[in-house]
Amino acid sequence: MAVVKLRSNESQEQLLKRFRKSVVKSGVLGTVRDKRWFVSRTEQRRLEKKKAIRRLKRKRRSY
């Protein structure tokens, strides 16, 4: 859970910006998106394999 405390002389906009940044960094939104629908184990394995292949292709292109 992302917790942000108001600093002295900090505007609400700056506080909100820091909060958003901490939420993105913690990965909460990604987890929520992943758990939004049920994905079977076989489907999960297939997606992970697909992701790994994409990662390798990107890595090879960068050389």
C-alpha positions, 0 to 999 in steps of 0.5 A, a space after each residue: 500500500 502506498 503511503 505519502 505524508 504531506 511535507 511542509 510547504 508542499 502543495 496538494 498537486 506535488 503530493 498527488 504527483 508523489 503518490 502516483 509515482 509511488 503507486 506506479 513504483 510499487 506495481 499495484 496497478 499492474 497486479 490489479 490488471 492481472 487479477 481482473 480476469 481469471 487466467 488458467 495455469 496453461 494460459 499463464 504459462 503460454 503468456 509467460 513463454 510469449 513474453 520471454 520470447 519477445 524479451 529475447 528478440 528485443 535484446 538481440 535487436 539492441 546489439 
